[in-house]
């Protein structure tokens, strides 16, 4: 199946079993829980995420601070809940940008062929060869910290994964008899692609985009950890790991371990769900 060609090394061995996998169900439930927590964060957070309480600095879990507090006395649970919004919104932007642009580029290259296919394919290969994190660092160094610049840079970096997959899928669909039938009836290339080809390839593309979401989350968390992502006061899991380094030095690692664990678990969960989806689509296509 073409989806396999564009996967990064992931968890395919864990999700290759047939039937309903317990691991898949657990990961799907975890993803739903994280999304729900992000949506309800303002109502679930017991404190303002940036409320400073120096008297509670580096405090352990208590009734007032269920998961303790950081070096500035900010409630860890509140920052984790509000940080879920930023940590999920950024990858969503990366996936949306790379999917829309990648599908457009891949479809145009496959349908038109010729010199346009060559130019678009060589261009995406050039982007594919350039490390996404390095591109994001260069863009942030020019435009400054924030969420928009790294999202745009990583969206471009992830575009080749979607465009190469889309191109191969559209080439396979274009060879099917129904495409020739619609051409004989006088339907334009735009109508055929929009109404028939794209809906047919959508499940595979969305499966790849789900996998990309996990990697984008990890990349954006890494940029925030380096101080190149969101501003310092914005709750974000990657930024919380960076801020928690001082707490680790003082023997209070909880404020750094918890956001780090959430990043790892969320990335794993999205990869399992995405690869499971891709495997199911591949089995149906056989």
Buried (B, 14 or more C-beta within 10 A) or exposed (E): BBBEEBBEEBBBEBBEEEEEBEBBEEBBEBBEEBEEBBEEBEEBBEBEBBEEBEEBBBBEEEEEBEBBBBBBBBBBBBBBBBBBBBBBBBBEBBBBBBBEBBBBBBBBBBBEEEEEBEEBBEBBEEBBEEEBBEBBBEBBEEEEBBBEBBBBBBBBBBBBBBBBBBBBBBBBBBEEEEBEEBEEEEBEBEEBBEEBBBEBBEBBBBBBBBBBBBBBBBBBBBBBBBBBBBEEEBBBBBBBBBBBEBBBEEEBBBBBBBBBEBBEBBBBBBBBBBBBBBBBBBEEEE
